């Protein structure tokens, strides 16, 4: 049966105590999560030979997560990804945000949900529930927002991440987890031999600053068509600009949990499958990654991939995209599941 234990993990620069929670199951899998940033720090799963390795990038200590510029493993909010021009209009009012990525806003702002301490509660001995109350005006956004993120590791090696949020004023909400994966192990160095498929026939066209133009384009005949499995090392540099994938894939907008992606590492046999209720998924192959991580390992360009379930970037300024506006009396809900398995072929 799954279990959760807690240990102290240090004190933040502002004097807040941080804990790390270890979620274990009966199938040799383990996930560790901080209540700082609701951050996934470790994911240990076996390969086809029974060897257990950590497939999640991260840092050795709390200082690393406080300086976490790539947002490794964190929950991003209240709005993930980019907002063009660091502003938006809502109900006749214009809201100005931090321009923390050139002239644009990214990943919650200067601080965001990724760099705060969440209140933790263990539910039924197997679910880690993290809660954060974002005050009215925080990072320039209207409304007091209460967000809950729940992690659960099941005995069949599924990691459930469930998000809920409510607000006192109309405000945009777009939550995701920014885990970086390398199925060969976090220190393996590159993801060339990973084989990926993504079940999407359209993607949001982005400009050079990764801001959507508003167009959803068919993947057919493009390097972004991953409906059939591709080996990343054969395709990443063929993407325009040679920078690999930073692609926001369009998903069925049913709100139901749907299977979206499969990533296999044939040498180890490890497989990750992703399902989500979100309307899009950002697939990122870490072109801009260059940071020292666990055990002093340098995480290089193309050293990991992310599958971030969310809304398309800049949805708050794109009327053709699904709305990210949450209003009083409504509840934002999103579920993402990462399933870990082994292909023994």
C-alpha positions as CSV (number, residue, x, y, z in Angstrom):
1,X,0.0,0.0,0.0
2,X,1.2,3.5,-0.8
3,X,2.6,5.6,2.0
4,X,3.9,9.1,2.7
5,X,6.6,10.2,5.1
6,X,7.8,13.7,6.0
7,X,11.3,15.2,6.8
8,X,12.7,18.7,7.3
9,X,14.4,20.2,4.2
10,X,15.7,23.5,5.5
11,X,14.6,27.1,5.9
12,X,14.0,29.6,3.2
13,X,15.7,33.0,2.8
14,X,12.6,34.5,4.5
15,X,12.6,32.2,7.4
16,X,10.0,29.7,6.4
17,X,10.5,26.0,7.2
18,X,10.3,23.6,4.3
19,X,9.4,19.9,4.4
20,X,10.0,17.1,1.9
21,X,7.5,14.4,1.5
22,X,8.3,10.9,0.2
23,X,5.5,9.0,-1.6
24,X,6.2,5.3,-1.9
25,X,4.3,2.4,-3.3
26,X,4.7,-1.4,-3.3
27,X,6.2,-1.5,-6.8
28,X,9.7,-0.1,-6.3
29,X,8.6,3.5,-7.2
30,X,9.2,6.6,-5.1
31,X,8.3,10.3,-5.6
32,X,9.6,13.1,-3.4
33,X,7.8,16.5,-3.2
34,X,8.6,19.7,-1.4
35,X,6.0,22.0,0.0
36,X,8.2,24.8,-1.4
37,X,6.8,25.4,-4.9
38,X,4.9,22.2,-4.7
39,X,8.0,20.9,-6.3
40,X,8.8,17.3,-7.5
41,X,12.4,16.7,-6.6
42,X,12.8,13.0,-7.3
43,X,11.1,10.2,-9.3
44,X,12.7,6.8,-8.8
45,X,11.4,3.9,-11.0
46,X,12.9,0.6,-12.1
47,X,14.2,-0.3,-15.6
48,X,13.8,-3.6,-17.4
49,X,16.7,-5.1,-15.5
50,X,15.2,-4.1,-12.1
51,X,17.7,-1.2,-11.6
52,X,16.0,1.8,-10.0
53,X,17.2,5.3,-11.0
54,X,16.0,8.8,-10.6
55,X,14.5,10.1,-13.8
56,X,13.6,13.6,-12.6
57,X,16.0,16.5,-12.8
58,X,16.5,18.5,-9.6
59,X,18.9,20.0,-7.1
60,X,20.7,18.8,-4.0
61,X,19.3,21.3,-1.5
62,X,16.7,24.0,-0.8
63,X,19.1,26.8,-2.1
64,X,19.0,25.1,-5.5
65,X,15.2,25.3,-5.6
66,X,15.1,28.9,-4.4
67,X,17.5,29.8,-7.3
68,X,15.6,27.5,-9.7
69,X,15.5,29.6,-12.9
70,X,14.5,26.7,-15.1
71,X,11.5,26.0,-12.8
72,X,12.6,22.4,-12.5
73,X,9.8,20.3,-11.0
74,X,7.7,23.2,-9.7
75,X,4.0,24.0,-9.9
76,X,3.6,27.1,-12.1
77,X,0.9,29.7,-11.4
78,X,-1.2,31.5,-11.2
79,X,-0.6,31.6,-15.0
80,X,1.9,29.2,-16.6
81,X,3.9,30.1,-19.7
82,X,3.8,33.5,-21.4
83,X,1.6,36.6,-21.5
84,X,2.4,38.9,-24.3
85,X,3.5,42.4,-23.4
86,X,3.1,41.5,-19.7
87,X,-0.5,42.8,-19.6
88,X,-4.1,41.8,-20.2
89,X,-7.5,43.3,-20.2
90,X,-10.5,41.8,-18.3
91,X,-13.9,43.3,-17.8
92,X,-12.8,46.7,-18.9
93,X,-9.7,46.9,-16.8
94,X,-6.1,46.5,-17.9
95,X,-3.7,44.6,-15.6
96,X,0.1,45.1,-15.8
97,X,2.3,42.3,-14.8
98,X,6.1,41.7,-14.4
99,X,8.0,41.7,-17.6
100,X,10.3,38.9,-16.5
101,X,11.1,37.4,-19.9
102,X,12.1,40.2,-22.2
103,X,9.0,42.4,-22.6
104,X,6.7,39.5,-21.7
105,X,5.5,37.8,-18.5
106,X,6.4,34.2,-17.9
107,X,5.6,31.4,-15.4
108,X,3.8,33.3,-12.6
109,X,5.9,36.5,-12.5
110,X,8.8,37.5,-10.3
111,X,7.9,35.0,-7.6
112,X,4.8,33.0,-8.5
113,X,3.5,29.8,-7.1
114,X,6.9,28.1,-7.8
115,X,8.8,30.1,-5.1
116,X,6.4,30.1,-2.2
117,X,5.8,27.7,0.7
118,X,2.5,25.8,0.5
119,X,0.6,24.4,3.4
120,X,0.8,20.6,3.4
121,X,-1.7,18.0,4.5
122,X,-1.6,14.2,4.1
123,X,-5.0,12.7,3.2
124,X,-5.9,9.1,3.9
125,X,-2.2,8.3,4.4
126,X,-1.6,8.3,0.6
127,X,-2.4,11.7,-0.9
128,X,-0.2,14.8,-0.4
129,X,-2.4,17.9,-0.5
130,X,-0.7,21.2,-0.9
131,X,-2.6,24.5,-0.5
132,X,-1.6,28.1,-1.3
133,X,-3.6,31.3,-0.9
134,X,-2.5,34.0,-3.4
135,X,-3.6,37.5,-2.2
136,X,-5.6,39.9,-4.3
137,X,-3.1,41.9,-6.4
138,X,-0.3,39.4,-6.1
139,X,2.0,39.6,-9.1
140,X,-0.5,42.1,-10.5
141,X,-3.5,39.7,-10.8
142,X,-7.0,40.5,-9.4
143,X,-8.7,38.3,-6.8
144,X,-7.6,36.2,-3.8
145,X,-7.0,32.8,-5.3
146,X,-7.0,29.6,-3.2
147,X,-5.2,26.7,-5.0
148,X,-4.9,23.1,-4.0
149,X,-2.5,20.6,-5.7
150,X,-2.8,16.9,-4.7
151,X,-0.2,14.3,-5.5
152,X,-0.9,10.6,-5.3
153,X,1.4,7.7,-6.3
154,X,-0.5,4.5,-6.9
155,X,0.7,0.9,-6.7
156,X,0.6,0.6,-10.5
157,X,3.2,3.4,-10.8
158,X,0.8,6.2,-11.7
159,X,1.5,9.7,-10.4
160,X,-1.7,11.7,-10.2
161,X,-1.5,15.5,-10.0
162,X,-4.9,17.1,-9.4
163,X,-5.3,20.9,-9.4
164,X,-8.2,23.0,-8.0
165,X,-8.6,26.7,-7.7
166,X,-11.2,29.3,-6.7
167,X,-11.2,33.1,-6.7
168,X,-12.9,36.1,-5.2
169,X,-12.6,38.1,-8.4
170,X,-12.4,37.2,-12.1
171,X,-8.8,36.3,-12.9
172,X,-6.8,34.1,-15.3
173,X,-5.7,30.7,-14.1
174,X,-3.4,28.3,-15.9
175,X,-1.6,25.8,-13.7
176,X,1.0,23.1,-14.6
177,X,3.9,21.1,-13.3
178,X,7.3,21.8,-14.9
179,X,9.0,18.5,-14.2
180,X,12.0,17.7,-16.4
181,X,12.4,14.0,-17.3
182,X,15.3,11.9,-18.6
183,X,14.2,8.3,-18.7
184,X,17.8,7.0,-18.8
185,X,18.4,8.8,-15.4
186,X,18.7,12.4,-14.5
187,X,22.5,12.4,-15.0
188,X,22.4,10.6,-18.4
189,X,23.3,13.7,-20.4
190,X,21.0,13.8,-23.4
191,X,17.6,12.4,-24.6
192,X,18.6,11.5,-28.2
193,X,17.6,7.9,-27.8
194,X,14.2,8.7,-26.4
195,X,11.3,7.7,-28.6
196,X,8.3,10.0,-28.4
197,X,4.7,10.1,-29.7
198,X,2.1,12.8,-29.0
199,X,-1.5,12.3,-29.9
200,X,-2.3,15.7,-31.4
201,X,-3.1,16.8,-34.9
202,X,-2.6,20.6,-34.4
203,X,-0.3,23.0,-32.7
204,X,-0.3,26.7,-31.8
205,X,1.9,28.7,-34.1
206,X,4.5,30.7,-32.0
207,X,6.6,33.7,-33.0
208,X,10.3,34.1,-32.2
209,X,9.4,35.1,-28.6
210,X,7.2,32.0,-28.2
211,X,4.0,34.1,-28.3
212,X,1.1,32.5,-30.2
213,X,-0.1,34.2,-33.4
214,X,-3.6,32.8,-32.7
215,X,-3.3,30.2,-35.5
216,X,-3.7,26.5,-34.8
217,X,-1.9,24.7,-37.6
218,X,-2.2,21.1,-38.8
219,X,0.9,19.0,-37.9
220,X,0.7,17.0,-41.1
221,X,3.9,17.3,-43.2
222,X,5.7,19.3,-40.4
223,X,8.5,18.3,-38.0
224,X,5.8,18.7,-35.3
225,X,3.9,15.6,-36.4
226,X,4.6,13.1,-33.6
227,X,1.5,11.1,-34.0
228,X,3.8,8.2,-34.9
229,X,6.8,7.5,-32.7
230,X,10.0,9.3,-33.5
231,X,13.5,9.1,-32.1
232,X,14.3,12.5,-30.7
233,X,18.0,12.5,-31.8
234,X,16.8,12.1,-35.4
235,X,14.4,15.0,-35.2
236,X,15.3,17.7,-32.7
237,X,17.7,19.6,-34.9
238,X,15.4,19.3,-37.9
239,X,12.9,21.6,-36.1
240,X,13.2,25.1,-37.6
241,X,16.1,26.9,-35.9
242,X,17.6,23.6,-34.7
243,X,16.4,24.3,-31.2
244,X,14.3,21.2,-30.7
245,X,10.7,21.2,-29.6
246,X,9.0,24.1,-27.8
247,X,5.6,23.3,-29.1
248,X,2.1,23.8,-27.6
249,X,0.0,21.0,-28.9
250,X,-3.7,21.4,-29.3
251,X,-5.8,18.7,-27.5
252,X,-9.4,17.6,-27.5
253,X,-11.3,20.1,-25.5
254,X,-13.6,17.7,-23.7
255,X,-12.4,18.1,-20.2
256,X,-12.1,14.3,-19.9
257,X,-8.9,12.5,-19.0
258,X,-7.3,11.5,-22.3
259,X,-4.1,9.7,-23.3
260,X,-1.7,12.3,-24.9
261,X,1.9,11.1,-25.0
262,X,4.2,8.1,-24.7
263,X,8.0,8.4,-24.2
264,X,10.1,5.3,-24.3
265,X,13.8,4.8,-23.6
266,X,14.6,1.5,-25.4
267,X,18.0,0.8,-23.7
268,X,16.5,0.8,-20.2
269,X,12.9,-0.1,-21.2
270,X,11.5,2.7,-19.2
271,X,8.2,4.2,-20.5
272,X,6.3,7.3,-19.5
273,X,2.7,7.8,-20.6
274,X,0.8,11.0,-20.0
275,X,-2.9,11.6,-19.7
276,X,-4.6,14.9,-18.9
277,X,-7.8,16.9,-18.9
278,X,-6.0,20.0,-20.1
279,X,-6.7,21.6,-23.5
280,X,-3.0,21.7,-24.5
281,X,0.4,20.3,-23.7
282,X,3.7,22.1,-24.0
283,X,6.4,19.7,-25.2
284,X,9.9,21.1,-24.5
285,X,13.2,19.4,-25.2
286,X,15.2,21.8,-23.0
287,X,17.3,23.7,-25.6
288,X,17.9,26.4,-23.1
289,X,18.8,24.1,-20.2
290,X,22.3,24.6,-18.7
291,X,22.4,24.3,-14.9
292,X,24.2,22.3,-12.2
293,X,21.9,19.8,-10.6
294,X,21.9,16.8,-8.2
295,X,25.3,15.4,-7.3
296,X,27.0,18.3,-9.1
297,X,25.8,17.0,-12.5
298,X,25.6,19.6,-15.3
299,X,22.2,19.3,-17.0
300,X,22.9,20.3,-20.6
301,X,20.9,21.4,-23.7
302,X,18.7,18.6,-24.8
303,X,19.3,16.9,-21.4
304,X,15.6,16.4,-20.6
305,X,12.1,16.8,-21.8
306,X,9.0,18.4,-20.3
307,X,5.3,17.5,-21.0
308,X,3.4,20.4,-19.4
309,X,-0.4,20.1,-19.3
310,X,-1.9,23.6,-19.5
311,X,-3.6,26.1,-21.7
312,X,-1.8,27.5,-24.7
313,X,0.5,30.4,-24.0
314,X,-1.1,33.9,-23.9
315,X,-4.6,32.5,-23.9
316,X,-5.8,35.5,-21.9
317,X,-5.0,37.7,-24.9
318,X,-6.1,35.2,-27.6
319,X,-9.9,35.2,-28.0
320,X,-9.8,32.1,-30.3
321,X,-8.2,30.0,-27.5
322,X,-10.1,28.4,-24.7
323,X,-10.6,31.0,-21.9
324,X,-8.5,30.9,-18.8
325,X,-10.7,33.2,-16.9
326,X,-12.0,31.9,-13.6
327,X,-14.8,33.8,-11.9
328,X,-16.2,33.8,-8.3
329,X,-18.4,30.7,-7.7
330,X,-16.5,28.6,-10.3
331,X,-13.8,26.0,-9.6
332,X,-10.8,25.5,-11.8
333,X,-10.0,21.8,-12.1
334,X,-7.3,19.9,-14.0
335,X,-5.9,16.4,-13.7
336,X,-2.6,15.1,-15.2
337,X,-1.4,11.5,-14.8
338,X,2.1,10.3,-15.5
339,X,2.3,6.5,-15.7
340,X,5.6,4.8,-15.4
341,X,6.1,1.3,-16.8
342,X,8.7,-1.0,-18.4
343,X,8.9,-2.5,-21.9
344,X,10.9,-5.7,-21.6
345,X,11.5,-6.2,-25.4
